Amino acid sequence: MPILTKLISMQEASLHNSKDDCWIVIDGKVYDVSSYLDEHPGGDDVILAATGKDALDEFEDAGHSESAKEQMETFCIGELDPSSPATPQLDIVSKEQPVEITKTLKDLTEHYWAVPVTVVGISVFVGFLYWWRK
C-alpha cells in the first residue's frame, strides 16, 4: 500500500459531492469514488448521501466484504487533516432576527393605525344604520 502524504480537510472533501466529482471520508481516509459510482451495488445515492462527513458507520453498517475493502483502497487519495474541523463550519443565524421581525410589525401597526380604526368606524356606522331601520 502506498504511503499517503496528501492531507485533505473535511471542508475540501465535502465540496466534492456530486455524481461527477465525489469524495468520501471513511475512518480518516479520503477516497475519490467518482469513477465507481455507477458500479456501486447499492447505487450512487447511498455514496452521495455519505459525503461531507466521516462515513465509517454507514460503511460498516452496510456489511462490506473484504474484497470490497481491498477495492476501496485503490480509490484512496489522501488522509483527513486532523487539524481541520471535523465538519464544515455552518453560518449561524443571529438570534436577533425574530426581534427585528417583531419590531417591523410594530412599526407597521404604528404607521398604519388608520386602516383598523376606519374598519371599526364603518362597522359601527353600519350597525347603527341597521339598528335604526329596524
Number of C-alpha atoms within 10 A of each C-alpha: 5 7 6 11 9 12 16 20 20 25 17 13 21 19 14 18 18 16 17 10 14 23 26 28 24 22 12 18 19 25 20 20 23 20 13 16 20 13 9 13 9 11 12 18 13 14 23 20 14 21 21 21 18 20 18 15 11 14 16 11 9 9 9 10 10 9 8 10 11 10 11 15 14 13 17 19 18 19 20 23 16 12 9 14 11 15 13 16 8 6 6 6 7 7 8 8 10 10 10 11 11 11 12 12 12 11 11 11 13 10 10 10 10 11 11 11 11 11 11 12 12 12 12 12 12 12 11 11 11 10 9 8 6 5
